Amino acid sequence: GKPEYQRMWDEDLAQPVEQVGAELRKHMAWLQSETPSEQPAPAQPQSQAA
């Protein structure tokens, strides 16, 4: 049941690839925006721009 599933989940998160991925994501500034207002505006087609 749940205890067995949690054990398997914890083992998966302890894999080296997960640890490396977490470290790499720390260096990806574009993944760390805190609010939607910090995200760039969507691009407009040339026909609609200014």
C-alpha positions in Angstrom: 0.0 0.0 0.0 1.0 3.5 0.7 4.2 2.7 2.8 5.6 0.6 0.0 4.8 3.2 -2.6 6.4 5.9 -0.5 9.5 3.8 -0.1 9.8 3.3 -3.8 9.2 7.1 -4.4 11.9 8.0 -2.0 14.3 5.5 -3.6 13.6 7.1 -7.0 14.3 10.6 -5.7 17.6 9.4 -4.3 19.0 8.3 -7.7 22.1 10.2 -8.8 20.4 11.5 -11.9 17.7 13.2 -9.8 20.3 14.8 -7.6 22.3 16.1 -10.6 19.1 17.4 -12.2 18.2 19.3 -9.1 21.6 20.9 -9.0 21.5 21.9 -12.7 18.0 23.4 -12.3 19.4 25.7 -9.6 21.6 27.3 -12.3 18.7 27.8 -14.8 17.5 31.3 -13.9 14.7 31.2 -16.4 13.1 28.4 -14.4 13.1 30.4 -11.2 10.6 33.2 -11.9 8.5 33.7 -8.8 5.5 35.5 -10.2 3.7 35.4 -13.6 4.5 39.2 -14.1 8.2 38.3 -14.3 7.6 36.2 -17.4 8.2 37.8 -20.8 5.2 38.9 -22.7 4.1 36.5 -25.5 5.4 37.4 -29.0 3.0 39.2 -31.4 2.8 38.4 -35.1 4.4 41.1 -37.3 1.0 42.0 -38.7 -0.2 43.0 -35.2 3.0 44.6 -33.9 3.0 48.4 -33.4 
